[in-house]
Amino acid sequence: MFFVPLREWHTILRCNILTCMICISSLLCPFSAERLDPEAMRIALLFLVLGCQEPFDTDRHDLRGFRIAAIGVDDGLARAAVWSGDGPWHEASPTLVWSLDGAPLGEGFDVTVTAGGLLELDATAPDGQTRSATVTVQSAPFSALSVSRGALVIGEDLSLDGRRSLSADPVDVTAPSGSAMRLTLSGVGADQSARWMTAGGTILEVETDAADFFAEEIRFDDGEIEVRAPVDDGLYPGLALVVDGEGDNSWLWFDAAVGVDTTAPFAHHRGRLMPSDDSVGAGLIAATLEEDAISGVRLSDVQVVEDAQQQDELECIPDGAETFEIAWIAEGRCPRPDVLGARVVLEVE
């Protein structure tokens, strides 16, 4: 991975057409329009060109439109997190074409990468839109990540120092209406930091492993708040990309929740809050996947199990996988129409 040298910058501007053209040509990209202290600069300046995907007027924190949110290598296989533009699901899988140092590697979600180098992905949506991303990959293992949630009230002071001075009360699912949600990753190394993206609302980094989510539209102009207005309470899907400045990238799909009605249960599954028809503890469950307008799918006919015998055979499940992962629906490996009605076995926390 390439990174931006630290400089005595006082304000890092949002992506615009000119700066994103620079991002694409040199693999550099600005961070946000918040005024940052030196520690924030370290958080801000080491990240992928992926944050400056087309269209150029989309902030890197926003999961909006068809885009490549992250790429990397996991256990010798090229991996990608591709956002459909509709939500955490795809109606049809995107076409993925990989190359390493300019040499073709192959197509699809299970392309072998045998060496480090400049990994490039061209992703094409079913409607013909194409996005490209490039990262220098190493041989480090894919980090195992998880997320915890807390609720806090953040007033007018959105500065980094101001938000760092506030503590969050742990919550299981949702922050109360009018509050913010603090998301904290575990599994982030000392030399790593997280980049956060959400489909709606606003998310602002607060530490190398944490960010504050607001059910608000917040825009900055030259470091000053230009717009701050509430949006609807609800469940907001997102992705946290963890980078170390050397191309060893990992990520986690997650959900932020503000003012969500919890009379209906949610299952915790690898960062996601999955609507469910029954409350379950940690372990293995079998469930039937049904369509959901926000989460992509919901879990019905939930049953605690001891093994994966109830798992339906699905063509999209990668070789060697013992249980199903909802992330495969979000990233495009498993198109939603292909799994609706299927019986799957999931690991829940």
Sequence and secondary structure as in RCSB ss.txt:
>XXXX:A:sequence
MFFVPLREWHTILRCNILTCMICISSLLCPFSAERLDPEAMRIALLFLVLGCQEPFDTDRHDLRGFRIAAIGVDD
GLARAAVWSGDGPWHEASPTLVWSLDGAPLGEGFDVTVTAGGLLELDATAPDGQTRSATVTVQSAPFSALSVSRG
ALVIGEDLSLDGRRSLSADPVDVTAPSGSAMRLTLSGVGADQSARWMTAGGTILEVETDAADFFAEEIRFDDGEI
EVRAPVDDGLYPGLALVVDGEGDNSWLWFDAAVGVDTTAPFAHHRGRLMPSDDSVGAGLIAATLEEDAISGVRLS
DVQVVEDAQQQDELECIPDGAETFEIAWIAEGRCPRPDVLGARVVLEVE
>XXXX:A:secstr
         SB     HHHHHHHHHHS     SBB  HHHHHHHHS  GGGG SSTTS TTB  SSEEEEEEEET
TEEEEEEE SSSS  SS  EEEEEETTEEEEESS  B  S EEEEEEEE TTS EEEEEEEE        EEEEE
EE   S  SHHHHHT   EEESS B TT EEEEEEES  TT EEEEEESSSEEEEEETTEEEEESEEEEEETBEE
EEEEE   EEEEEEEEEE SSS  EEEEEEEEES   SS EEEETTEEEEBSS   SEEEEEEEEEETTTEEEEE
EEEEESSSTT    TTS TT  S  THHHHHTSS HHHHTT EEEEEE 
